[in-house]
Amino acid sequence: MILKAVEDANSHISAEEIYAQVRTYYPQMNISTVYRTLELVKELGLVTETDMGDGRVRYHCMGKGHHHHLVCEKCGSIIDMEETILDPLWSEIERKYNFKVDMKHLVFFGLCAGCRT
């Protein structure tokens, strides 16, 4: 049920949001069960955890693909950014510094189009 909540989420979801959803079906469940289960499915490689800079870790299903994030500092919206957009940067770092980047997660902070107007 916890993994399904992550899979069904339209965006990155926090443990607290998962807990609120699961409790509607299993009122006896406590949040520590959610945290333990999330840690297990993370270790199994089924989900990733991301810190979007707001103090809450968020989870994302690995089956939805690897990507990076653009976070609006004003409204908090999160935009998924395709990983391949950064390929030229990784190639240049490898060429110039002889260093192979293994980027698991990257967040860019700024202002979304709606907040800039």
MDTraj code that builds the backbone (N, CA, C; nanometers):
import mdtraj as md
import numpy as np

residues = "MET ILE LEU LYS ALA VAL GLU ASP ALA ASN SER HIS ILE SER ALA GLU GLU ILE TYR ALA GLN VAL ARG THR TYR TYR PRO GLN MET ASN ILE SER THR VAL TYR ARG THR LEU GLU LEU VAL LYS GLU LEU GLY LEU VAL THR GLU THR ASP MET GLY ASP GLY ARG VAL ARG TYR HIS CYS MET GLY LYS GLY HIS HIS HIS HIS LEU VAL CYS GLU LYS CYS GLY SER ILE ILE ASP MET GLU GLU THR ILE LEU ASP PRO LEU TRP SER GLU ILE GLU ARG LYS TYR ASN PHE LYS VAL ASP MET LYS HIS LEU VAL PHE PHE GLY LEU CYS ALA GLY CYS ARG THR".split()
xyz = np.array([
    [0.0818, -0.1196, 0.0000],
    [0.0000, 0.0000, 0.0000],
    [0.0866, 0.1265, 0.0000],
    [0.1968, 0.1227, 0.0726],
    [0.2863, 0.2381, 0.0796],
    [0.3552, 0.2587, -0.0545],
    [0.4064, 0.1504, -0.1134],
    [0.4700, 0.1608, -0.2447],
    [0.3686, 0.2046, -0.3495],
    [0.2468, 0.1567, -0.3403],
    [0.1423, 0.1964, -0.4356],
    [0.1151, 0.3462, -0.4267],
    [0.1182, 0.4022, -0.3070],
    [0.0973, 0.5467, -0.2905],
    [0.2061, 0.6249, -0.3632],
    [0.3301, 0.5760, -0.3571],
    [0.4400, 0.6422, -0.4281],
    [0.4207, 0.6265, -0.5785],
    [0.3857, 0.5057, -0.6224],
    [0.3656, 0.4794, -0.7653],
    [0.2526, 0.5639, -0.8231],
    [0.1461, 0.5818, -0.7473],
    [0.0276, 0.6534, -0.7961],
    [0.0384, 0.8049, -0.7838],
    [0.1385, 0.8529, -0.7125],
    [0.1521, 0.9976, -0.6910],
    [0.1811, 1.0692, -0.8226],
    [0.1185, 1.1837, -0.8410],
    [0.1414, 1.2644, -0.9607],
    [0.2721, 1.3414, -0.9544],
    [0.3267, 1.3543, -0.8348],
    [0.4534, 1.4249, -0.8172],
    [0.5289, 1.3563, -0.7044],
    [0.6318, 1.4174, -0.6576],
    [0.7105, 1.3623, -0.5482],
    [0.6298, 1.3755, -0.4200],
    [0.6295, 1.2703, -0.3418],
    [0.5395, 1.2630, -0.2277],
    [0.6195, 1.2430, -0.0988],
    [0.5762, 1.3071, 0.0074],
    [0.6455, 1.2954, 0.1362],
    [0.5888, 1.1785, 0.2165],
    [0.6637, 1.1365, 0.3170],
    [0.6177, 1.0290, 0.4047],
    [0.4878, 1.0681, 0.4741],
    [0.4761, 1.1946, 0.5104],
    [0.3547, 1.2420, 0.5769],
    [0.2337, 1.2336, 0.4836],
    [0.2541, 1.2665, 0.3564],
    [0.1448, 1.2574, 0.2587],
    [0.1064, 1.1120, 0.2336],
    [0.2058, 1.0244, 0.2290],
    [0.1787, 0.8809, 0.2134],
    [0.0998, 0.8307, 0.3334],
    [0.1427, 0.8687, 0.4515],
    [0.0762, 0.8281, 0.5753],
    [-0.0706, 0.8712, 0.5748],
    [-0.0972, 0.9941, 0.5338],
    [-0.2353, 1.0441, 0.5296],
    [-0.3209, 0.9612, 0.4339],
    [-0.2644, 0.9220, 0.3209],
    [-0.3393, 0.8412, 0.2242],
    [-0.3655, 0.7004, 0.2769],
    [-0.2612, 0.6373, 0.3289],
    [-0.2718, 0.4985, 0.3731],
    [-0.3630, 0.4857, 0.4945],
    [-0.3625, 0.5851, 0.5813],
    [-0.4468, 0.5801, 0.7021],
    [-0.5953, 0.5737, 0.6711],
    [-0.6359, 0.6238, 0.5555],
    [-0.7786, 0.6155, 0.5216],
    [-0.8220, 0.4703, 0.5039],
    [-0.7281, 0.3826, 0.4645],
    [-0.7586, 0.2402, 0.4465],
    [-0.7165, 0.1562, 0.5667],
    [-0.6108, 0.1997, 0.6340],
    [-0.5565, 0.1275, 0.7490],
    [-0.5369, 0.2246, 0.8647],
    [-0.6438, 0.2595, 0.9365],
    [-0.6347, 0.3597, 1.0429],
    [-0.5399, 0.3210, 1.1567],
    [-0.5126, 0.1921, 1.1728],
    [-0.4242, 0.1477, 1.2808],
    [-0.2763, 0.1673, 1.2475],
    [-0.2436, 0.1979, 1.1240],
    [-0.1034, 0.2148, 1.0842],
    [-0.0451, 0.3414, 1.1461],
    [0.0822, 0.3339, 1.1844],
    [0.1479, 0.4539, 1.2355],
    [0.2576, 0.4978, 1.1387],
    [0.3029, 0.6199, 1.1560],
    [0.3968, 0.6782, 1.0602],
    [0.5329, 0.6091, 1.0621],
    [0.5700, 0.5481, 1.1740],
    [0.6989, 0.4781, 1.1782],
    [0.7002, 0.3603, 1.0809],
    [0.5853, 0.2970, 1.0602],
    [0.5746, 0.1894, 0.9613],
    [0.5994, 0.2437, 0.8211],
    [0.5481, 0.3619, 0.7941],
    [0.5693, 0.4253, 0.6638],
    [0.7178, 0.4516, 0.6430],
    [0.7840, 0.5089, 0.7421],
    [0.9273, 0.5387, 0.7302],
    [1.0104, 0.4113, 0.7118],
    [0.9803, 0.3068, 0.7887],
    [1.0552, 0.1812, 0.7761],
    [1.0351, 0.1189, 0.6384],
    [0.9120, 0.1208, 0.5903],
    [0.8831, 0.0636, 0.4588],
    [0.9508, 0.1434, 0.3484],
    [0.9482, 0.2754, 0.3585],
    [1.0149, 0.3589, 0.2585],
    [1.1649, 0.3327, 0.2570],
    [1.2245, 0.3138, 0.3728],
    [1.3681, 0.2833, 0.3793],
    [1.3966, 0.1496, 0.3107],
    [1.3111, 0.0518, 0.3326],
    [1.3282, -0.0796, 0.2706],
    [1.3159, -0.0722, 0.1186],
    [1.2106, -0.0085, 0.0685],
    [1.1923, -0.0021, -0.0773],
    [1.2991, 0.0855, -0.1424],
    [1.3541, 0.1795, -0.0667],
    [1.4671, 0.2587, -0.1175],
    [1.5901, 0.1696, -0.1317],
    [1.6176, 0.0875, -0.0303],
    [1.7315, -0.0049, -0.0356],
    [1.7160, -0.1064, -0.1480],
    [1.5929, -0.1437, -0.1792],
    [1.5661, -0.2379, -0.2883],
    [1.5730, -0.1715, -0.4255],
    [1.5888, -0.0400, -0.4274],
    [1.5998, 0.0322, -0.5539],
    [1.4670, 0.0595, -0.6218],
    [1.3580, 0.0537, -0.5467],
    [1.2253, 0.0764, -0.6045],
    [1.1840, 0.2226, -0.6005],
    [1.2389, 0.2979, -0.5057],
    [1.2101, 0.4409, -0.4954],
    [1.3404, 0.5168, -0.4701],
    [1.3366, 0.6446, -0.4993],
    [1.4477, 0.7326, -0.4635],
    [1.3932, 0.8374, -0.3681],
    [1.4826, 0.8919, -0.2862],
    [1.4405, 1.0003, -0.1987],
    [1.5119, 1.1273, -0.2414],
    [1.4414, 1.2379, -0.2282],
    [1.4907, 1.3661, -0.2752],
    [1.4607, 1.4730, -0.1716],
    [1.5590, 1.5572, -0.1455],
    [1.5381, 1.6734, -0.0594],
    [1.5222, 1.7940, -0.1504],
    [1.4038, 1.8508, -0.1526],
    [1.3744, 1.9638, -0.2397],
    [1.4040, 2.0977, -0.1722],
    [1.4706, 2.0947, -0.0584],
    [1.5087, 2.2176, 0.0082],
    [1.4037, 2.2740, 0.1016],
    [1.2941, 2.2019, 0.1208],
    [1.1886, 2.2526, 0.2088],
    [1.1859, 2.1810, 0.3433],
    [1.2886, 2.0995, 0.3689],
    [1.2970, 2.0308, 0.4970],
    [1.2238, 1.8985, 0.5022],
    [1.1572, 1.8596, 0.3931],
    [1.0858, 1.7319, 0.3887],
    [1.1418, 1.6473, 0.2757],
    [1.1782, 1.5259, 0.3082],
    [1.2242, 1.4333, 0.2058],
    [1.1029, 1.3873, 0.1263],
    [1.1198, 1.3799, -0.0037],
    [1.0118, 1.3342, -0.0914],
    [1.0574, 1.2102, -0.1661],
    [0.9613, 1.1286, -0.2046],
    [0.9904, 1.0001, -0.2673],
    [0.9342, 0.9967, -0.4088],
    [1.0029, 0.9186, -0.4917],
    [0.9674, 0.9073, -0.6326],
    [0.9912, 0.7628, -0.6749],
    [0.8990, 0.7087, -0.7522],
    [0.9099, 0.5717, -0.8007],
    [1.0175, 0.5622, -0.9086],
    [1.1106, 0.4688, -0.8942],
    [1.2180, 0.4520, -0.9922],
    [1.1632, 0.4135, -1.1293],
    [1.0493, 0.3493, -1.1333],
    [0.9897, 0.3090, -1.2602],
    [0.9486, 0.4262, -1.3475],
    [0.9423, 0.5450, -1.2904],
    [0.9039, 0.6640, -1.3667],
    [1.0239, 0.7326, -1.4302],
    [1.1414, 0.6740, -1.4162],
    [1.2605, 0.7283, -1.4814],
    [1.3387, 0.8232, -1.3935],
    [1.4657, 0.8378, -1.4286],
    [1.5562, 0.9248, -1.3533],
    [1.5495, 1.0648, -1.4121],
    [1.5444, 1.1629, -1.3265],
    [1.5388, 1.3020, -1.3715],
    [1.5874, 1.3932, -1.2593],
    [1.6053, 1.5174, -1.2933],
    [1.6458, 1.6177, -1.1956],
    [1.5293, 1.7153, -1.1771],
    [1.5472, 1.8169, -1.0927],
    [1.4335, 1.9009, -1.0560],
    [1.4641, 2.0497, -1.0631],
    [1.3615, 2.1243, -1.0983],
    [1.3623, 2.2699, -1.0930],
    [1.2592, 2.3075, -0.9872],
    [1.3008, 2.3786, -0.8833],
    [1.2109, 2.4129, -0.7731],
    [1.1959, 2.5642, -0.7669],
    [1.0709, 2.6109, -0.7713],
    [1.0438, 2.7539, -0.7613],
    [1.0556, 2.7968, -0.6152],
    [1.1391, 2.8965, -0.5912],
    [1.1610, 2.9448, -0.4545],
    [1.0446, 3.0278, -0.4027],
    [0.9565, 3.0713, -0.4914],
    [0.8440, 3.1544, -0.4492],
    [0.7194, 3.0708, -0.4202],
    [0.6762, 2.9901, -0.5176],
    [0.5510, 2.9146, -0.4998],
    [0.5733, 2.7686, -0.4610],
    [0.6988, 2.7203, -0.4723],
    [0.7291, 2.5832, -0.4330],
    [0.6997, 2.4785, -0.5384],
    [0.6577, 2.5196, -0.6572],
    [0.6284, 2.4207, -0.7612],
    [0.7560, 2.3463, -0.7997],
    [0.7382, 2.2211, -0.8399],
    [0.8504, 2.1355, -0.8774],
    [0.8306, 2.0911, -1.0214],
    [0.9315, 2.1139, -1.1032],
    [0.9277, 2.0735, -1.2436],
    [1.0325, 1.9652, -1.2625],
    [0.9920, 1.8519, -1.3204],
    [1.0871, 1.7465, -1.3518],
    [1.1653, 1.7858, -1.4761],
    [1.2966, 1.7698, -1.4698],
    [1.3840, 1.8041, -1.5811],
    [1.4492, 1.6756, -1.6308],
    [1.4428, 1.6509, -1.7612],
    [1.5027, 1.5306, -1.8169],
    [1.6526, 1.5281, -1.7906],
    [1.7011, 1.4122, -1.7559],
    [1.8423, 1.3951, -1.7226],
    [1.9329, 1.4256, -1.8418],
    [1.8876, 1.3944, -1.9619],
    [1.9726, 1.4080, -2.0806],
    [2.0094, 1.5522, -2.1123],
    [1.9348, 1.6485, -2.0611],
    [1.9654, 1.7889, -2.0893],
    [2.1037, 1.8273, -2.0348],
    [2.1506, 1.7535, -1.9353],
    [2.2800, 1.7840, -1.8739],
    [2.3957, 1.7028, -1.9325],
    [2.3678, 1.6147, -2.0274],
    [2.4733, 1.5313, -2.0855],
    [2.5918, 1.6118, -2.1392],
    [2.5689, 1.7240, -2.2100],
    [2.6849, 1.8019, -2.2563],
    [2.7723, 1.8530, -2.1409],
    [2.7106, 1.8881, -2.0298],
    [2.7872, 1.9337, -1.9134],
    [2.8725, 1.8209, -1.8574],
    [2.8138, 1.7022, -1.8412],
    [2.8889, 1.5883, -1.7873],
    [3.0052, 1.5536, -1.8809],
    [2.9818, 1.5594, -2.0112],
    [3.0882, 1.5305, -2.1084],
    [3.2016, 1.6315, -2.0977],
    [3.1672, 1.7580, -2.0817],
    [3.2689, 1.8626, -2.0703],
    [3.3502, 1.8474, -1.9416],
    [3.2846, 1.8128, -1.8325],
    [3.3562, 1.7893, -1.7061],
    [3.4526, 1.6720, -1.7216],
    [3.4054, 1.5662, -1.7863],
    [3.4921, 1.4499, -1.8057],
    [3.6110, 1.4849, -1.8958],
    [3.5856, 1.5596, -2.0022],
    [3.6920, 1.5971, -2.0952],
    [3.7931, 1.6907, -2.0287],
    [3.7431, 1.7929, -1.9619],
    [3.8311, 1.8963, -1.9069],
    [3.9045, 1.8522, -1.7802],
    [3.8358, 1.7776, -1.6943],
    [3.8920, 1.7425, -1.5640],
    [3.9248, 1.5941, -1.5484],
    [3.8965, 1.5147, -1.6533],
    [3.9165, 1.3702, -1.6467],
    [3.8449, 1.3126, -1.5240],
    [3.7197, 1.3559, -1.5083],
    [3.6382, 1.3187, -1.3927],
    [3.5022, 1.2732, -1.4425],
    [3.4630, 1.1509, -1.4063],
    [3.3342, 1.0950, -1.4479],
    [3.2296, 1.1252, -1.3409],
    [3.1318, 1.2060, -1.3767],
    [3.0260, 1.2448, -1.2834],
    [2.9259, 1.1305, -1.2687],
    [2.8896, 1.0990, -1.1456],
    [2.7858, 1.0008, -1.1158],
    [2.6759, 1.0754, -1.0410],
    [2.5957, 1.1488, -1.1152],
    [2.4956, 1.2372, -1.0569],
    [2.3680, 1.1595, -1.0273],
    [2.3397, 1.1441, -0.8999],
    [2.2174, 1.0752, -0.8578],
    [2.0987, 1.1706, -0.8530],
    [2.1266, 1.2946, -0.8160],
    [2.0167, 1.3880, -0.7975],
    [2.0698, 1.5303, -0.8015],
    [1.9956, 1.6169, -0.8664],
    [2.0343, 1.7566, -0.8758],
    [1.9080, 1.8415, -0.8713],
    [1.9107, 1.9470, -0.7911],
    [1.7975, 2.0389, -0.7809],
    [1.8471, 2.1790, -0.8136],
    [1.7778, 2.2447, -0.9056],
    [1.8045, 2.3848, -0.9360],
    [1.6933, 2.4674, -0.8732],
    [1.7298, 2.5730, -0.8018],
    [1.6321, 2.6623, -0.7414],
    [1.6263, 2.7909, -0.8224],
    [1.5076, 2.8461, -0.8361],
    [1.4893, 2.9702, -0.9105],
    [1.3431, 3.0094, -0.9087],
    [1.2982, 3.0782, -1.0129],
    [1.1587, 3.1221, -1.0228],
    [1.0943, 3.0628, -1.1470],
    [0.9755, 3.0061, -1.1287],
    [0.9019, 2.9500, -1.2412],
    [0.8447, 3.0633, -1.3265],
    [0.7937, 3.0277, -1.4434],
    [0.7395, 3.1275, -1.5359],
    [0.6264, 3.2078, -1.4717],
    [0.5394, 3.1413, -1.3961],
    [0.4275, 3.2100, -1.3330],
    [0.4693, 3.3115, -1.2287],
    [0.5765, 3.2834, -1.1568],
    [0.6221, 3.3741, -1.0507],
    [0.7113, 3.4858, -1.1032],
    [0.7622, 3.4724, -1.2236],
    [0.8462, 3.5776, -1.2809],
    [0.7632, 3.6887, -1.3423],
    [0.6355, 3.6623, -1.3679],
    [0.5514, 3.7644, -1.4322],
    [0.4816, 3.8506, -1.3308],
])
top = md.Topology()
chain = top.add_chain()
for i, resn in enumerate(residues, 1):
    res = top.add_residue(resn, chain, resSeq=i)
    for name in ("N", "CA", "C"):
        top.add_atom(name, md.element.get_by_symbol(name[0]), res)
traj = md.Trajectory(xyz[None], top)
